[in-house]
Amino acid sequence: MSNDPLLSQTERADAPAGRVIPQDPDALLYQAEAAYLTAQSERTLEAYRLKGGGPPFINVGKRGVRYRRGDLLQWIAGRRRRSTSDPGPSDRGGK
């Protein structure tokens, strides 16, 4: 069991969306769970969906949005930097 709270979550009273975040990388998470896992606010995730630059999301209906756990963890890993001057990988990548 990992000591990293982002990768493993024990039963907690403050669990977002009233349930423990599933560990399956293909699990679809609610916005509250995605916000908790990425240490972002729900409003920030909403802004990312509008402007871009955030984690991939899935539209499950007129007002339903979900996030794959694996996509969130991959998005977090892609934001890792070694210094403040490290620009990280280019998002353009010739696209």
N, C-alpha and C positions, 0 to 999 in steps of 0.2 A: 504494500500500500504506500502510495506516494505521500509525502508531507506537503506537497504543493496544493493549496486550497483551490486553485483553478482547475487542477486535473482530477482531483478526487474530493468529493464532498460527503461528509457524514450526515446523518440525520440531524437536522437543525430546525429550531422553531422559526428562524427567520428565512427559511428556504423560499426563494422567489416562486411566484405562481402557486404556492401552497404545496409543492412537492419537491422531492429531492431531484436534482438535475440528473437525467439519465447519463450513463457512462458510454453507451453505444455511440460511435462516431456518426452513424446514420440517423440518430434520433433527431426528431424535429422539436426544437425548443421554442417556447413562447418568447416574446420580446423581453419580458421581465427577466427570464432566465438568461437570455443572451446578454442583456445589460450587466447582470451580475457576473457572468463568466468573463466578459471582456473588460470589466471595471469601467464601463461607460454608463452614462445615464440613458434612460429610455428616450429622452428627447434628443440626445446626441445620435442614437441609432436612427431615429426618425429623420434627422437632418442628413445623415449619411445616405439614407435611401433616396432622399430628394435630390441631393447635390452630387452623390457619388463618393467614392473613396472609402466606403465602409465595407464590412464583410458581406459576402453574397447572401441573399435572402430568397425565400420562396413565397410567392403569392398563392395563398390557398383559398381565396375567395375575394369577394368585394372589399372586405375590410380585414381579412385575415393574413397575417404575415408570420412566417416561421423561419428559423435559422437551423441549418444542420450543425450539430456540435463539431464535427470534423472540419467544416468550413471555418467556424469561429476560431478553433485552435490553430488552423493554418494561417488565418488572417493575423492572429496575435504573433505567431512565429515570424511572419513576414515583416512585422514592425520592429523587430529586434535590431538594435544598433550598438556599436561598440564605443561610440563617442557622439557628442553633439554635432560634430562636423561630418559624421558618416551619413551620406544621403540615402543609403540603403539601395535596394534594387530599383531600377527605373520602372515606373508603372507603364511607360510608353512601350518599351520593348519592341519597337518597330511595327507597332499596330497602327 
